[in-house]
Amino acid sequence: MTMSTHFTPRQLEILDLIASGKTDKDIAFRLQVSRRTVAAHLQRLYLAHGFHTRAEAVAAWLRTGATDEPRDV
């Protein structure tokens, strides 16, 4: 299975930004959505995969083959 099978494209964007140290406020600004929308994406991500923290989500994302290539953040 590929990474996109496990996470939606938006979840992948958010995970990438979280891994880069961005806050919900930073992510909302970057994606041009509200902080509430970012929180909703994270909540769905946590519920769908059984995560309890940002760190768990990022660790799972990294295990699925997230690239460590430089990103435009």
N, CA, C and O atoms as a Tinker XYZ file with bonds, in Angstrom:
   292  protein
     1  N      0.840000   -1.187000    0.000000    73     2
     2  CA     0.000000    0.000000    0.000000    64     1     3
     3  C      0.878000    1.241000    0.000000    63     2     4     5
     4  O      1.964000    1.255000    0.580000    81     3
     5  N      0.396000    2.258000   -0.647000    73     3     6
     6  CA     1.151000    3.504000   -0.680000    64     5     7
     7  C      0.689000    4.418000    0.430000    63     6     8     9
     8  O     -0.345000    4.188000    1.057000    81     7
     9  N      1.468000    5.459000    0.665000    73     7    10
    10  CA     1.132000    6.419000    1.691000    64     9    11
    11  C     -0.231000    7.036000    1.443000    63    10    12    13
    12  O     -0.977000    7.252000    2.398000    81    11
    13  N     -0.585000    7.328000    0.205000    73    11    14
    14  CA    -1.853000    7.980000   -0.089000    64    13    15
    15  C     -3.036000    7.071000    0.211000    63    14    16    17
    16  O     -4.156000    7.559000    0.361000    81    15
    17  N     -2.815000    5.757000    0.303000    73    15    18
    18  CA    -3.875000    4.831000    0.671000    64    17    19
    19  C     -4.246000    5.019000    2.133000    63    18    20    21
    20  O     -5.395000    4.806000    2.519000    81    19
    21  N     -3.289000    5.410000    2.936000    73    19    22
    22  CA    -3.514000    5.559000    4.368000    64    21    23
    23  C     -3.977000    6.954000    4.765000    63    22    24    25
    24  O     -4.733000    7.103000    5.726000    81    23
    25  N     -3.546000    7.950000    4.060000    73    23    26
    26  CA    -3.846000    9.329000    4.410000    64    25    27
    27  C     -4.391000   10.068000    3.191000    63    26    28    29
    28  O     -3.992000    9.805000    2.056000    81    27
    29  N     -5.312000   10.997000    3.448000    73    27    30
    30  CA    -5.829000   11.818000    2.355000    64    29    31
    31  C     -4.749000   12.811000    1.931000    63    30    32    33
    32  O     -3.805000   13.057000    2.683000    81    31
    33  N     -4.879000   13.381000    0.737000    73    31    34
    34  CA    -3.898000   14.391000    0.322000    64    33    35
    35  C     -3.797000   15.555000    1.317000    63    34    36    37
    36  O     -2.699000   16.041000    1.586000    81    35
    37  N     -4.922000   16.000000    1.858000    73    35    38
    38  CA    -4.889000   17.108000    2.821000    64    37    39
    39  C     -4.210000   16.669000    4.106000    63    38    40    41
    40  O     -3.448000   17.437000    4.693000    81    39
    41  N     -4.470000   15.454000    4.551000    73    39    42
    42  CA    -3.801000   14.956000    5.745000    64    41    43
    43  C     -2.298000   14.887000    5.527000    63    42    44    45
    44  O     -1.521000   15.199000    6.430000    81    43
    45  N     -1.889000   14.482000    4.339000    73    43    46
    46  CA    -0.458000   14.442000    4.028000    64    45    47
    47  C      0.155000   15.836000    4.089000    63    46    48    49
    48  O      1.261000   16.008000    4.603000    81    47
    49  N     -0.555000   16.828000    3.568000    73    47    50
    50  CA    -0.058000   18.213000    3.642000    64    49    51
    51  C      0.109000   18.637000    5.091000    63    50    52    53
    52  O      1.128000   19.213000    5.474000    81    51
    53  N     -0.911000   18.343000    5.888000    73    51    54
    54  CA    -0.892000   18.751000    7.291000    64    53    55
    55  C      0.211000   18.014000    8.048000    63    54    56    57
    56  O      0.925000   18.625000    8.843000    81    55
    57  N      0.355000   16.724000    7.815000    73    55    58
    58  CA     1.421000   15.966000    8.477000    64    57    59
    59  C      2.799000   16.508000    8.112000    63    58    60    61
    60  O      3.678000   16.606000    8.969000    81    59
    61  N      2.984000   16.855000    6.861000    73    59    62
    62  CA     4.257000   17.424000    6.422000    64    61    63
    63  C      4.544000   18.727000    7.163000    63    62    64    65
    64  O      5.672000   18.964000    7.596000    81    63
    65  N      3.534000   19.561000    7.307000    73    63    66
    66  CA     3.718000   20.838000    7.997000    64    65    67
    67  C      3.945000   20.637000    9.493000    63    66    68    69
    68  O      4.753000   21.342000   10.097000    81    67
    69  N      3.240000   19.683000   10.090000    73    67    70
    70  CA     3.458000   19.377000   11.506000    64    69    71
    71  C      4.892000   18.892000   11.711000    63    70    72    73
    72  O      5.568000   19.316000   12.649000    81    71
    73  N      5.347000   18.011000   10.838000    73    71    74
    74  CA     6.716000   17.487000   10.946000    64    73    75
    75  C      7.753000   18.594000   10.796000    63    74    76    77
    76  O      8.874000   18.477000   11.291000    81    75
    77  N      7.373000   19.662000   10.113000    73    75    78
    78  CA     8.267000   20.811000    9.937000    64    77    79
    79  C      8.201000   21.776000   11.113000    63    78    80    81
    80  O      8.861000   22.815000   11.107000    81    79
    81  N      7.398000   21.430000   12.131000    73    79    82
    82  CA     7.316000   22.252000   13.331000    64    81    83
    83  C      6.248000   23.325000   13.307000    63    82    84    85
    84  O      6.229000   24.199000   14.174000    81    83
    85  N      5.366000   23.274000   12.336000    73    83    86
    86  CA     4.328000   24.305000   12.227000    64    85    87
    87  C      3.219000   24.071000   13.247000    63    86    88    89
    88  O      2.874000   22.932000   13.558000    81    87
    89  N      2.669000   25.162000   13.757000    73    87    90
    90  CA     1.524000   25.112000   14.662000    64    89    91
    91  C      0.239000   25.077000   13.849000    63    90    92    93
    92  O      0.258000   25.271000   12.634000    81    91
    93  N     -0.882000   24.826000   14.529000    73    91    94
    94  CA    -2.172000   24.859000   13.831000    64    93    95
    95  C     -2.392000   26.222000   13.179000    63    94    96    97
    96  O     -2.907000   26.308000   12.064000    81    95
    97  N     -2.001000   27.279000   13.876000    73    95    98
    98  CA    -2.154000   28.627000   13.325000    64    97    99
    99  C     -1.322000   28.787000   12.055000    63    98   100   101
   100  O     -1.805000   29.321000   11.057000    81    99
   101  N     -0.075000   28.326000   12.093000    73    99   102
   102  CA     0.799000   28.388000   10.914000    64   101   103
   103  C      0.221000   27.587000    9.750000    63   102   104   105
   104  O      0.226000   28.034000    8.604000    81   103
   105  N     -0.278000   26.394000   10.070000    73   103   106
   106  CA    -0.840000   25.519000    9.043000    64   105   107
   107  C     -2.067000   26.165000    8.415000    63   106   108   109
   108  O     -2.227000   26.152000    7.194000    81   107
   109  N     -2.925000   26.726000    9.245000    73   107   110
   110  CA    -4.133000   27.386000    8.744000    64   109   111
   111  C     -3.764000   28.524000    7.797000    63   110   112   113
   112  O     -4.362000   28.668000    6.731000    81   111
   113  N     -2.790000   29.323000    8.183000    73   111   114
   114  CA    -2.354000   30.431000    7.335000    64   113   115
   115  C     -1.802000   29.907000    6.017000    63   114   116   117
   116  O     -2.144000   30.404000    4.944000    81   115
   117  N     -0.949000   28.905000    6.112000    73   115   118
   118  CA    -0.306000   28.334000    4.916000    64   117   119
   119  C     -1.327000   27.743000    3.937000    63   118   120   121
   120  O     -1.205000   27.917000    2.725000    81   119
   121  N     -2.336000   27.042000    4.476000    73   119   122
   122  CA    -3.330000   26.374000    3.635000    64   121   123
   123  C     -4.545000   27.254000    3.340000    63   122   124   125
   124  O     -5.457000   26.852000    2.618000    81   123
   125  N     -4.541000   28.444000    3.902000    73   123   126
   126  CA    -5.630000   29.407000    3.722000    64   125   127
   127  C     -6.975000   28.840000    4.165000    63   126   128   129
   128  O     -7.976000   28.928000    3.454000    81   127
   129  N     -6.964000   28.252000    5.368000    73   127   130
   130  CA    -8.175000   27.751000    6.010000    64   129   131
   131  C     -8.163000   28.241000    7.451000    63   130   132   133
   132  O     -7.178000   28.825000    7.903000    81   131
   133  N     -9.245000   28.009000    8.167000    73   131   134
   134  CA    -9.296000   28.427000    9.565000    64   133   135
   135  C     -8.569000   27.414000   10.447000    63   134   136   137
   136  O     -8.344000   26.271000   10.048000    81   135
   137  N     -8.206000   27.852000   11.650000    73   135   138
   138  CA    -7.593000   26.929000   12.608000    64   137   139
   139  C     -8.567000   25.809000   12.952000    63   138   140   141
   140  O     -8.165000   24.671000   13.192000    81   139
   141  N     -9.842000   26.144000   12.972000    73   139   142
   142  CA   -10.868000   25.138000   13.260000    64   141   143
   143  C    -10.871000   24.042000   12.183000    63   142   144   145
   144  O    -11.058000   22.865000   12.491000    81   143
   145  N    -10.664000   24.431000   10.937000    73   143   146
   146  CA   -10.598000   23.453000    9.848000    64   145   147
   147  C     -9.384000   22.549000   10.019000    63   146   148   149
   148  O     -9.476000   21.339000    9.809000    81   147
   149  N     -8.264000   23.118000   10.392000    73   147   150
   150  CA    -7.064000   22.310000   10.648000    64   149   151
   151  C     -7.347000   21.330000   11.785000    63   150   152   153
   152  O     -7.012000   20.149000   11.688000    81   151
   153  N     -7.959000   21.815000   12.854000    73   151   154
   154  CA    -8.287000   20.953000   13.992000    64   153   155
   155  C     -9.231000   19.829000   13.576000    63   154   156   157
   156  O     -9.097000   18.699000   14.047000    81   155
   157  N    -10.182000   20.132000   12.697000    73   155   158
   158  CA   -11.119000   19.107000   12.219000    64   157   159
   159  C    -10.384000   18.042000   11.406000    63   158   160   161
   160  O    -10.653000   16.850000   11.558000    81   159
   161  N     -9.466000   18.462000   10.552000    73   159   162
   162  CA    -8.671000   17.497000    9.782000    64   161   163
   163  C     -7.868000   16.603000   10.725000    63   162   164   165
   164  O     -7.803000   15.389000   10.535000    81   163
   165  N     -7.265000   17.206000   11.730000    73   163   166
   166  CA    -6.478000   16.428000   12.686000    64   165   167
   167  C     -7.361000   15.469000   13.475000    63   166   168   169
   168  O     -6.980000   14.321000   13.707000    81   167
   169  N     -8.535000   15.931000   13.886000    73   167   170
   170  CA    -9.438000   15.072000   14.643000    64   169   171
   171  C     -9.840000   13.845000   13.819000    63   170   172   173
   172  O     -9.833000   12.722000   14.324000    81   171
   173  N    -10.188000   14.068000   12.553000    73   171   174
   174  CA   -10.547000   12.939000   11.683000    64   173   175
   175  C     -9.355000   11.999000   11.490000    63   174   176   177
   176  O     -9.514000   10.779000   11.477000    81   175
   177  N     -8.174000   12.570000   11.342000    73   175   178
   178  CA    -6.959000   11.770000   11.202000    64   177   179
   179  C     -6.740000   10.912000   12.445000    63   178   180   181
   180  O     -6.484000    9.713000   12.340000    81   179
   181  N     -6.841000   11.527000   13.616000    73   179   182
   182  CA    -6.634000   10.804000   14.872000    64   181   183
   183  C     -7.656000    9.682000   15.024000    63   182   184   185
   184  O     -7.299000    8.556000   15.373000    81   183
   185  N     -8.930000    9.988000   14.763000    73   183   186
   186  CA    -9.985000    8.985000   14.918000    64   185   187
   187  C     -9.827000    7.835000   13.929000    63   186   188   189
   188  O    -10.003000    6.672000   14.292000    81   187
   189  N     -9.501000    8.152000   12.698000    73   187   190
   190  CA    -9.389000    7.126000   11.660000    64   189   191
   191  C     -8.232000    6.165000   11.916000    63   190   192   193
   192  O     -8.298000    4.995000   11.538000    81   191
   193  N     -7.176000    6.658000   12.555000    73   191   194
   194  CA    -5.973000    5.852000   12.720000    64   193   195
   195  C     -5.654000    5.511000   14.173000    63   194   196   197
   196  O     -4.673000    4.817000   14.442000    81   195
   197  N     -6.466000    5.988000   15.109000    73   195   198
   198  CA    -6.237000    5.679000   16.517000    64   197   199
   199  C     -5.101000    6.455000   17.155000    63   198   200   201
   200  O     -4.544000    6.023000   18.164000    81   199
   201  N     -4.751000    7.595000   16.580000    73   199   202
   202  CA    -3.685000    8.426000   17.145000    64   201   203
   203  C     -4.231000    9.247000   18.308000    63   202   204   205
   204  O     -5.417000    9.572000   18.360000    81   203
   205  N     -3.339000    9.572000   19.239000    73   203   206
   206  CA    -3.709000   10.418000   20.367000    64   205   207
   207  C     -2.929000   11.727000   20.378000    63   206   208   209
   208  O     -3.327000   12.687000   21.038000    81   207
   209  N     -1.825000   11.765000   19.651000    73   207   210
   210  CA    -0.978000   12.961000   19.647000    64   209   211
   211  C     -0.447000   13.243000   18.248000    63   210   212   213
   212  O     -0.464000   12.387000   17.364000    81   211
   213  N      0.022000   14.470000   18.081000    73   211   214
   214  CA     0.668000   14.850000   16.822000    64   213   215
   215  C      1.889000   13.975000   16.569000    63   214   216   217
   216  O      2.154000   13.567000   15.438000    81   215
   217  N      2.620000   13.695000   17.629000    73   215   218
   218  CA     3.834000   12.887000   17.497000    64   217   219
   219  C      3.508000   11.486000   16.973000    63   218   220   221
   220  O      4.231000   10.965000   16.123000    81   219
   221  N      2.444000   10.879000   17.463000    73   219   222
   222  CA     2.040000    9.555000   16.968000    64   221   223
   223  C      1.692000    9.615000   15.488000    63   222   224   225
   224  O      2.073000    8.735000   14.715000    81   223
   225  N      0.972000   10.648000   15.101000    73   223   226
   226  CA     0.559000   10.796000   13.703000    64   225   227
   227  C      1.773000   10.957000   12.791000    63   226   228   229
   228  O      1.858000   10.314000   11.745000    81   227
   229  N      2.698000   11.804000   13.187000    73   227   230
   230  CA     3.896000   12.028000   12.372000    64   229   231
   231  C      4.755000   10.764000   12.331000    63   230   232   233
   232  O      5.299000   10.422000   11.280000    81   231
   233  N      4.882000   10.072000   13.453000    73   231   234
   234  CA     5.673000    8.836000   13.477000    64   233   235
   235  C      5.088000    7.806000   12.513000    63   234   236   237
   236  O      5.833000    7.146000   11.790000    81   235
   237  N      3.771000    7.663000   12.497000    73   235   238
   238  CA     3.122000    6.717000   11.579000    64   237   239
   239  C      3.344000    7.145000   10.135000    63   238   240   241
   240  O      3.612000    6.315000    9.267000    81   239
   241  N      3.230000    8.436000    9.886000    73   239   242
   242  CA     3.455000    8.977000    8.540000    64   241   243
   243  C      4.881000    8.674000    8.081000    63   242   244   245
   244  O      5.098000    8.279000    6.935000    81   243
   245  N      5.835000    8.858000    8.962000    73   243   246
   246  CA     7.231000    8.582000    8.621000    64   245   247
   247  C      7.447000    7.098000    8.343000    63   246   248   249
   248  O      8.217000    6.739000    7.452000    81   247
   249  N      6.771000    6.234000    9.101000    73   247   250
   250  CA     6.898000    4.787000    8.879000    64   249   251
   251  C      6.322000    4.360000    7.534000    63   250   252   253
   252  O      6.735000    3.337000    6.988000    81   251
   253  N      5.377000    5.123000    6.989000    73   251   254
   254  CA     4.766000    4.752000    5.709000    64   253   255
   255  C      5.619000    5.176000    4.525000    63   254   256   257
   256  O      5.276000    4.898000    3.376000    81   255
   257  N      6.726000    5.845000    4.804000    73   255   258
   258  CA     7.623000    6.204000    3.712000    64   257   259
   259  C      7.655000    7.672000    3.377000    63   258   260   261
   260  O      8.025000    8.043000    2.263000    81   259
   261  N      7.278000    8.513000    4.311000    73   259   262
   262  CA     7.357000    9.955000    4.078000    64   261   263
   263  C      8.781000   10.307000    3.691000    63   262   264   265
   264  O      9.739000    9.790000    4.266000    81   263
   265  N      8.908000   11.166000    2.741000    73   263   266
   266  CA    10.230000   11.545000    2.265000    64   265   267
   267  C     10.858000   12.571000    3.190000    63   266   268   269
   268  O     10.166000   13.385000    3.801000    81   267
   269  N     12.155000   12.522000    3.282000    73   267   270
   270  CA    12.853000   13.544000    4.054000    64   269   271
   271  C     13.538000   14.535000    3.120000    63   270   272   273
   272  O     14.471000   15.235000    3.513000    81   271
   273  N     13.057000   14.585000    1.866000    73   271   274
   274  CA    13.584000   15.572000    0.928000    64   273   275
   275  C     13.190000   16.966000    1.397000    63   274   276   277
   276  O     12.175000   17.127000    2.076000    81   275
   277  N     13.970000   17.959000    1.049000    73   275   278
   278  CA    13.614000   19.324000    1.426000    64   277   279
   279  C     12.224000   19.684000    0.917000    63   278   280   281
   280  O     11.839000   19.342000   -0.201000    81   279
   281  N     11.485000   20.385000    1.771000    73   279   282
   282  CA    10.131000   20.788000    1.428000    64   281   283
   283  C     10.047000   22.304000    1.427000    63   282   284   285
   284  O     10.799000   22.980000    2.130000    81   283
   285  N      9.148000   22.819000    0.651000    73   283   286
   286  CA     8.900000   24.258000    0.621000    64   285   287
   287  C      7.923000   24.596000    1.729000    63   286   288   289
   288  O      6.710000   24.602000    1.520000    81   287
   289  N      8.460000   24.878000    2.914000    73   287   290
   290  CA     7.598000   25.203000    4.047000    64   289   291
   291  C      7.874000   26.579000    4.452000    63   290   292
   292  O      7.263000   27.079000    5.396000    81   291
